[in-house]
Every structure is written in C-alpha cells, then in structure tokens.
Amino acid sequence: MPILSVPAGYPGVNSFATQTWWQTLPGHGSRVSEEVLEQGVACWTVDLEGLADRTTLVLVSAVAEWLPRAPVADMVAELLTWGSRLCDLVAATEVDRVQIVLGGPEPRDETELLALASGFRLPQPSPTLTDSEGPLRDFMNATLASLSATGQAASQTAVNDAVHVLRRGIDPTPALDVAEAEQLRAAGREVVAALVASGASVSGAKDLLQWPLPSVDGAIPMPVAVDAMAEILQSELEGASETAADVERVAQLAADVAAHRERLAALDEKDPPLAALPGRELLARLWRIR
Amino acid sequence: MRLPDGSVALHIGPHKTGTTTMQAALWANRHLLAEQGVDYPGVRRHEMDATMAVALGKVDPGKKLAAHRDHWYSLVEQMQAREARLSVFSSEFYCEADAARRREVLERLGPHTYVIVTLRPIVRLIASQWQQYTQNQLTIPYLEWLRDVVNNPEGSSLSPSFWRRHRHDLLVRRWAADVGTDRLVVVVADERDHRSLPEAFEELLGVAPGSLEAPKERLNRSLTFDEVTLMLEFNKRHRDVGWDQADYNRFIRFGAARGVQARPANPLDQPVLTPQWAIDRALEIGEMMAADIAASGVTVVGSLAQLYDPAFAPPAGENTPIGTVRPDVLAGFASGLINRMDDVRNTPSPRPAAGAVERAAWARRRSSEPELIADDLQRLESRLQQLREALAQRAAEGQPGRSRVLMELTRRLRRRLGR
C-alpha cells in the first residue's frame, strides 16, 4: 500500500506537519497515525492514494528563516550539522524513496501533499513587493513588460519563481559582510550536494540553503541572479504536476510518428518506390527483370 | 567590379564581418533585387541550419541534419529553375567547410560561382567573437581566452573554430584553390563608412545604388561586459548542472541572449575591452594576413591596409570585474528565456530531439489547452496508422516484379498522352 511518512517538524524541516494540519485530512482518524523512528524522531504516516511507492517527504524551509544568528563560524557548523542530521534521517528511513523538497508553498490539502511527495512543485503566489525591494520590482516589471505572450499562467509562474529566488537571495538588512555570507553559501552548497548524494530525490529551489547577499547600488548580486535564472529552467522540469496523461500520450505518439517516418525514409533511400524513379531507370529494370 | 550575368555569388563570411547586416539587407530587399534580376533563395534572412548541414555536416542539437541538408539542395534547385541574372547565397558558416564539403557546395552551385569573402580588421572583431562564443556555452574569461587565441594563430585550444574562421589569409587561399583566384573577391569594408559594405555588394551584383539598404532595426549587437559576464556565469551553472545542449541552444542561445540583445545597451555599461598587448599582437597578425592575401592574386575591393591600421584598433583597456547585474539586464535574460518557452506551446507536438526542459515546457503549456490536446491525439494517431500501413505495404510488396514496373510505365505513358 502506498504510504507517505512525514517526519514531525523541527527547525528548517516540515514546519507544516502539526497535529492541527493532519486533522484537516478527510478520514484522518483511520488513515493517519504517528510513530517514532529509530532516531527518536516522531513521524506521521498516511495512506495516500495515487502515490507510486512508500515515500518519506521532507519539506525544507529557507536557511535564513531558521538558522540562529551567531558568529559566522558557529552558523556554518550549525548548518553542516543540520545537513548531517537530515542525511542520517534519509539513511535510516526504510521506505522506497525519500523526497526532499527545497522550499515552495506548504501543502494545504491532500492533493498538494501528493504533488510534493511525487516530486512536483506547487505554484508560488505572485510576490507582493515592498518599497524597499526596488531591484526586485525593477526586475519583475521589466520582465513582465517584455513577455510576448501576456496572461500565460506558465510565464507568470516562471517570473514568480525567479522573483522568489531574488527575494531570498538579497539581504535587505545584512548583518554579515560579503565574505562571511560567502562562507555560509559554500556550506549551503555542501549540504545540498550531500542531500543529493544521500540517495534522496531532491526537488525544489536549489538556492534555498544559500545565505543571502547584500544588494549593491540597486544591482543584484551575480550568484543570486544566476540562481534565479537557473530556477526558471529547473522549475519548468519539476512543475508539470498538472500534466495530463493525454499530454504524455501526445509526446509518445509524436516520437512514434517520427521513428516510423525515419524508417520509411530509410527504405525509400535504399530502395526508392517505382513512382520516384526516372523513366530511364524503369526501362533498365524492365530489361534486367527479363 | 561587377560579376558577369549568370553567376552565383557565394558569400562565405567569415563571422563578425557584417554578414548579419548583409543578410538582412538581401532579405529585406529581395523583391527589389528580383526586379533587377538578382535572386536571394531562401525562406528566411539567413539559412543557417541548411548551410550548417551542407557545409559542416552537422546541425545544432535538437535539429535534423537530413531535413536541413535537403532544404539546402531544394534552395539550389529553386535557384537553378528561376534562371535569374545573378543568384546570391550568404552564410558565414560556409567559411568552415572542409575540402570535401567545399567541393560539394561548389559543384552543386555550378561552374559560374564566385566566392565573396568580407573582411574586417582582426583587432576589431576579436572581442566581438569572444562574446559570441559566450552565447554558445563558453565559460572562459576574456583575458585567459585572449592569451590562448592571439598567441596561437596556428590554432587555439580553447576555441578551435576561431582561427579556422579568422585566419583570413588561409581562408582566402583555401577557397581560391577550389574556385580559382579569378573567381574569388575579397571585400574589405571601410571601417569609417557603414555603407561601404552594401555599396560594394551593389556594385558586384550590378544593382542600383541603395538597393541593399539595411533595415533600421539593430540586429545582433555585441553584448556589453556586464551582459557578457552574466552569460559567462550562467554558462558555468549550465555546465555544472548538466542540462541538455539542445535546451541550451533553444532557451539560452536563441532565447535569453536574444532577450538581452533586444534591449538597447546601457551607455553606462562597459564595452568588452582588449588590453594593449593583445591589440598589438592582433595588428601584427592582421598585417601578416593582409600581405598573404595581397600575394594570393585574388581580387580585392577596398584597402587591405585597414586590416592592420592602428587607427582602427579599439580603445585599449581591461575591464574591472563585476559581481552584480542590473535588474534590467537580468530582465532581458529572463524574458528572452520565458518567451522562448512560450513559443514551444504553438507546436502540435514536442520536437523529437527536444531537450528535457523543452519537453516539459511544451507539456506544461499545452496541457492548459485540452481541446488542442484532443486534436493533437487524433491527428497523430491517424498519421501513425498511415505510416504503419505504408511500412506494412512496403514489406509485403518486396522487390517490384516485371508486371509492376510495366504498370508504372503504362501509367506514365497514359498520363503523358492525357488519358
């Protein structure tokens, strides 16, 4: 039976998974149960129709939201320890698949929980920008003004995804200098690499554990800009939860048609149909067949 | 110099020598040229894919070599059928053709082909060529790249195609050996006069002055240092993540980079600056190449001395590295990328060789329009059935026998007799 396990929340992990949240699921009394994993971590389990296999879901929050402020060396150590704890959890979990989702909206219902557990993203709402977020507003307005197909939901989603990365990546009130922030960013990259290497399926925004950088003269720090553009491509790959089976069927049929057309073309090239042969060649064949 | 009537003018570039401007002028004025007996075959400004297929034997990932090669042959057939006074083929990708492919191109175009090589001082195009490479996955910073390129005019290890394109003397000698020195024309555009290149072509083609007025829109402008730094940093990420090359071409090279170029360059942005040592070396190489071209015996329109005149060198300098990007530059990148993603929704099925992102972008956008999906399904299923039947018929028929050959001959005879 497809069972979804969701470890109980702790700083940076599954903050949505509370008793109150589970009670919103229909029939929660008979479907949802709480158990304790080997490391003493509490874990909710629920039978979830539509899930392909036994899965553990870990929804991670942005590092700047939960990492306690301290001298930078301590922050780096804390972040690396946090990453190791998560890797240990992955190693100790006896399921078919651990799905680590880096950021994005928290699930509001069973459908969204299933989408996250299946490795898809939930669409992010359009960010409301404040007066102090000038560079972001400039970016968003200039991008939207240059889109050729206005009103396309997928285009708006792509812009939103990029703006969310920029907002996470720009520190409006930097307490760390750039060199310190870079140290933390390096640690964040290390943790994401470790999570990928742990064997878990990692989806979501790869910048989520990157400490933000200060904006300079209204410009966007280059690493943050690159994160945002990469996110547009990545979210396209992971955002297809709404893709109907029919779409997959069209893609398969198109590939089949192309393959058949190539086989026919190869046959035609090797042995052209009579209708394509010049008259002289036809006469020569007639002579040969005699 | 005016090319004789009945000639085919084959403009082979090389890159960054005004080819885009000339192709835009030929395309925009094709009807006016046709009235004067000059044919510019093609269905677009620059038949890049068709030329790459026939001149390089390859096309960009995600595209079909055979289809583009066939398209080039069909353009040649169209050109021959029209029997215009003069015909023009133009692509900078011809310049990289090896001996066998040059022979193939020249044989197909016929014995009355003249090869036109447009040249600019190497010192003026070197920065421009580097920033063009950064729009095609290059991750090497300018100074490191420059050191490798200008110190190795026999062949760069970082960009092997650079000197294949820009050893202009060897390029001229290669094609002159194939076509004859009397059939190769070098045009050196006057760097002080942007009309000099179209005027030289107007004279070669024997058309009225002003017939090759280029469109006003600015095409293919060079990226500024700020813009190119963003490309370079993104390329590193693209390489590290390992996304498809087909997706890079579709969404970055022909999407994001075009989006950046579509907005006017900010006058406050730094251009890409070339240091004095590299300028000096490029001028030396330019002088060496100009002497060799002069000695080759080909026809030269314009002044070869411009190719090594220090007066035409760009201002020397080195860019200050930047760690930020302005929101409007990033918006150009993002909108170019997203617009390209939106384009894919208009195709009824994903391209067979599409990258993973392109397939996902297509599915995501197409799935929001269920009625289109229903049409797609019906059309593809019907087409697949037809193809299956055609293949089954071919398998059943085997080698055609005497009676089928006779039937085909009879059918043709009847058609010819109008019965």
Interface residues (C-beta under 8 A of the other chain):
Chain A: P135 L136 D138 F139 M140 N141 A142 T143 S146 L147 S148 A149 Q152 A153 A154 S155 A158 V159 A162 S215 V216 D217 G218 A219 I220 P221 M222 P223 A225 V226 A228 M229 A230 I232 L233 Q234 E236 L237 G239 A240 E242 T243 A244 D246 V247 E248 R249 V250 A251 L253 A254 A255 D256 V257 A258 A259 H260 R261 R263 L264 A265 L267 D271 L274 A275 L277 G279 L282 L283 R285 L286 I289 R290
Chain B: A66 T229 L230 E233 F234 K236 R237 H238 V241 W243 D247 F251 A256 G259 A262 R263 I322 G323 T324 V325 R326 P327 D328 L330 A331 G332 F333 A334 S335 G336 L337 I338 N339 M341 D342 P348 S349 P350 P352 A356 V357 R359 A360 A361 W362 A363 R364 R365 R366 S367 S368 P370 I373 A374 D376 L377 L380 E381 R383 L384 L387 R388 A390 L391 R394 Q399 P400 G401 R402 R404 V405 L406 E408 L409 R412
